[in-house]
Amino acid sequence: MSDFDKYFTKSERYYHPKLNLWKSYLNQDGISSEIEIHRERDGLIFSPTIMFMHFYEGSKEILCDKEPWDSDLNQWCVREGVRAKDPDNEVLRFSLALRTAFKKPGSRFGDGFFNGVLLRVIDNGPFKQHKSVSDVRNQIHRDNPTFNSQAFADCSEMIDILIQERALELLESLHYNKDQAIDILAGALGEYLDQRFSVTGSRLLGFPGTNRRPLASL
């Protein structure tokens, strides 16, 4: 074996030390798991998001391990079929996943352009009819400009693909049925829009809706 072989041979090693621990439990017969996301609001901001990984043998919890939110750790859990503890927590989890995913078009096209295209995609798509999205969208009072450009088409397609990827994760990796997946994804989109456009933050400040500039960090 040459010195290079360790880089050209597939192994079960993981970049994050937690994955080695978590995988060792998931590989055991009779062990089930679920993930729990904690994110507490502190006024207009949130405290750091924490991931709790629970392992059970039957109904008995045998390990609860926690880590700061890490999108790669979460993605691994999704691929392994680890669900969140309940539907509301799954909504929060996927809203955070959308935040990570949407950084790509936001960075490529610019936040202002991305914001407008995102709202247009929502307004022209089926999620606008879902209460979890419409309740938030109706409080975002922003112009919906006309786009006639290749950039608009490219950004729209990227947004649709990123939403589709999350939808298929819910169906194929986490094995929710379609109606459950729709509700979770709609809730996640609503939560993302709420944070992106400071809807709840504006309400806490006494504003009925929001014309505020979205948070670029989202």
Phi, psi and omega in degrees: 000129179277168180294340182275345190299329182295338179270345183245012179239128181292137179222173179264019177282150180234149183293332183255128183301331180297327182295325178296319178293310183296321179295324180297328177282319181296334181281352182274138177296140176082004181257128175245167185211160171206156180249147180229131182251126176249124174215109185259136176280134176236086185071239182269356182236176178244146171289163181305140181281134182241138174258129173247124179255117182256136175238137184232145167245105192068233178263000184265127176283127182252346177199137169231113183245140182234152180211150169302149180308132179219118185296328179289320176298317179297319180298322177298316179298320178298312180299328179278358177080022181274114180278163170283168188291333180200170184301320180298320179290328177293322176300312179299315180301315183282337173293322176292323177295321176295320178302316178294314183296318185285352174295334181294304178292328177300318179288320184289319187255350183094143186300315183298314179296315180301317181302314181295318180292320179302313179296322178295318178298316178298313184296329183266000184247177185290337183291339179300333182276350182275133186303323182298331179267314185297323180299326178277314184301323182292345178262001178261099185264085181228148175299144176250086188293162176274130179246128174223079182202162175293328179298320177298315179299318181292317181294318178301315181296320179297316178299314180299318180295319181294322175293318179300319179300318179293322179299316181291329174299317180296320181283308193267326181268319183260352171061038168281153173283170189297318180297318177297317181297319178299313181297318180294314183292321176296317177298320179294318177296318178298316179295318179298314179298320178303313180286319183299318185253016172055041184294304180295321178301318178296320180296321178295333177274358177098007178269135182289331179219197180222126164246012185290152178291133180298157179283117184297334182291344178279000000 
